[in-house]
Amino acid sequence: MLMVAGLARAEPDITLDGIAHRLQSMGQRTPRGGLRWSRSSVKNLLDRARNQGMVRKPESA
């Protein structure tokens, strides 16, 4: 969750696919130990990080 939060904070406009690609290229394992990150895994961790205050929630337009 820390890696996902850090990537989201460093680049606020990054997509879920972008985060997944970065995590894969860095060799980070998924929560279940796999190598391929899915959007749903990234979204789950990003939502948890937002709920814990690690990442700001996007402002509504």
Backbone as CSV, one residue per row, in Angstrom:
resi,resn,N_x,N_y,N_z,CA_x,CA_y,CA_z,C_x,C_y,C_z
1,MET,0.832,-1.186,0.000,0.000,0.000,0.000,0.880,1.254,0.000
2,LEU,2.018,1.195,0.663,2.908,2.355,0.703,3.433,2.722,-0.685
3,MET,3.772,1.729,-1.487,4.283,1.986,-2.833,3.206,2.636,-3.699
4,VAL,1.989,2.136,-3.629,0.878,2.685,-4.418,0.609,4.118,-3.975
5,ALA,0.588,4.352,-2.680,0.350,5.698,-2.162,1.460,6.647,-2.595
6,GLY,2.693,6.186,-2.527,3.819,7.021,-2.926,3.760,7.396,-4.401
7,LEU,3.424,6.448,-5.254,3.310,6.734,-6.684,2.166,7.707,-6.956
8,ALA,1.053,7.532,-6.264,-0.105,8.413,-6.458,0.201,9.832,-5.980
9,ARG,0.952,9.957,-4.890,1.308,11.294,-4.390,2.326,11.966,-5.288
10,ALA,3.275,11.201,-5.810,4.334,11.771,-6.645,3.803,12.253,-7.990
11,GLU,2.797,11.569,-8.499,2.232,11.912,-9.809,0.705,11.821,-9.713
12,PRO,0.045,12.887,-9.268,-1.400,12.842,-8.999,-2.273,12.462,-10.200
13,ASP,-1.805,12.698,-11.427,-2.623,12.393,-12.604,-2.374,11.001,-13.173
14,ILE,-1.593,10.174,-12.485,-1.284,8.841,-12.979,-2.533,7.964,-12.942
15,THR,-2.671,7.090,-13.929,-3.828,6.191,-14.000,-3.548,4.916,-13.210
16,LEU,-4.591,4.138,-12.999,-4.419,2.849,-12.327,-3.496,1.946,-13.144
17,ASP,-3.672,1.978,-14.478,-2.788,1.195,-15.347,-1.345,1.675,-15.237
18,GLY,-1.161,2.987,-15.126,0.172,3.545,-14.988,0.849,3.086,-13.713
19,ILE,0.096,3.077,-12.627,0.645,2.591,-11.351,0.993,1.113,-11.464
20,ALA,0.089,0.333,-12.073,0.337,-1.102,-12.231,1.605,-1.344,-13.048
21,HIS,1.771,-0.592,-14.122,2.953,-0.742,-14.971,4.223,-0.399,-14.197
22,ARG,4.185,0.674,-13.441,5.364,1.072,-12.657,5.722,0.009,-11.623
23,LEU,4.708,-0.523,-10.937,4.971,-1.547,-9.924,5.585,-2.790,-10.558
24,GLN,5.071,-3.192,-11.725,5.617,-4.349,-12.424,7.057,-4.095,-12.852
25,SER,7.319,-2.901,-13.379,8.673,-2.608,-13.858,9.676,-2.534,-12.699
26,MET,9.183,-2.218,-11.506,10.049,-2.167,-10.328,10.204,-3.552,-9.679
27,GLY,9.460,-4.539,-10.174,9.550,-5.891,-9.636,8.785,-6.097,-8.344
28,GLN,7.865,-5.193,-8.037,7.073,-5.322,-6.810,6.049,-6.438,-6.976
29,ARG,5.933,-7.258,-5.998,4.960,-8.348,-6.022,3.586,-7.839,-5.603
30,THR,2.556,-8.493,-6.119,1.184,-8.157,-5.740,0.953,-8.622,-4.306
31,PRO,-0.159,-8.208,-3.703,-0.441,-8.671,-2.329,-0.502,-10.199,-2.199
32,ARG,-0.839,-10.880,-3.305,-0.903,-12.341,-3.267,0.386,-12.996,-3.742
33,GLY,1.410,-12.186,-4.028,2.701,-12.742,-4.400,2.951,-12.870,-5.890
34,GLY,2.005,-12.434,-6.712,2.177,-12.522,-8.161,3.055,-11.409,-8.707
35,LEU,3.326,-11.491,-10.009,4.154,-10.484,-10.654,3.356,-9.490,-11.481
36,ARG,2.159,-9.879,-11.925,1.355,-9.005,-12.774,0.302,-8.276,-11.944
37,TRP,0.343,-6.951,-12.005,-0.603,-6.123,-11.273,-1.828,-5.860,-12.128
38,SER,-2.989,-5.926,-11.527,-4.235,-5.597,-12.219,-4.754,-4.260,-11.702
39,ARG,-5.616,-3.631,-12.517,-6.219,-2.362,-12.096,-6.960,-2.514,-10.778
40,SER,-7.670,-3.633,-10.626,-8.479,-3.815,-9.414,-7.598,-3.908,-8.165
41,SER,-6.442,-4.539,-8.275,-5.527,-4.618,-7.125,-5.004,-3.237,-6.756
42,VAL,-4.633,-2.465,-7.782,-4.134,-1.114,-7.540,-5.233,-0.254,-6.932
43,LYS,-6.455,-0.346,-7.488,-7.573,0.458,-6.977,-7.875,0.111,-5.530
44,ASN,-7.864,-1.168,-5.205,-8.125,-1.600,-3.829,-7.110,-0.983,-2.874
45,LEU,-5.823,-1.069,-3.212,-4.781,-0.516,-2.342,-4.849,1.010,-2.281
46,LEU,-5.166,1.643,-3.413,-5.274,3.099,-3.438,-6.460,3.564,-2.594
47,ASP,-7.579,2.857,-2.672,-8.736,3.195,-1.836,-8.407,3.047,-0.350
48,ARG,-7.693,1.981,0.000,-7.296,1.785,1.399,-6.363,2.895,1.862
49,ALA,-5.426,3.284,0.993,-4.495,4.362,1.342,-5.248,5.676,1.530
50,ARG,-6.236,5.940,0.687,-7.044,7.163,0.825,-7.840,7.141,2.119
51,ASN,-8.424,6.001,2.454,-9.204,5.893,3.693,-8.345,6.106,4.926
52,GLN,-7.067,5.774,4.842,-6.155,5.946,5.976,-5.468,7.307,5.955
53,GLY,-5.815,8.141,4.966,-5.259,9.486,4.906,-3.868,9.572,4.310
54,MET,-3.407,8.521,3.658,-2.076,8.518,3.059,-2.050,9.256,1.721
55,VAL,-3.211,9.338,1.068,-3.350,10.003,-0.222,-4.623,10.832,-0.158
56,ARG,-4.560,12.027,-0.694,-5.768,12.856,-0.723,-6.778,12.316,-1.722
57,LYS,-8.045,12.430,-1.363,-9.106,12.040,-2.280,-9.193,13.075,-3.385
58,PRO,-9.491,12.630,-4.623,-9.590,13.599,-5.713,-10.709,14.601,-5.455
59,GLU,-10.430,15.854,-5.773,-11.452,16.890,-5.582,-12.495,16.773,-6.684
60,SER,-13.760,16.879,-6.319,-14.826,16.806,-7.320,-14.921,18.128,-8.058
61,ALA,-15.194,18.048,-9.337,-15.241,19.265,-10.172,-16.562,19.960,-10.074
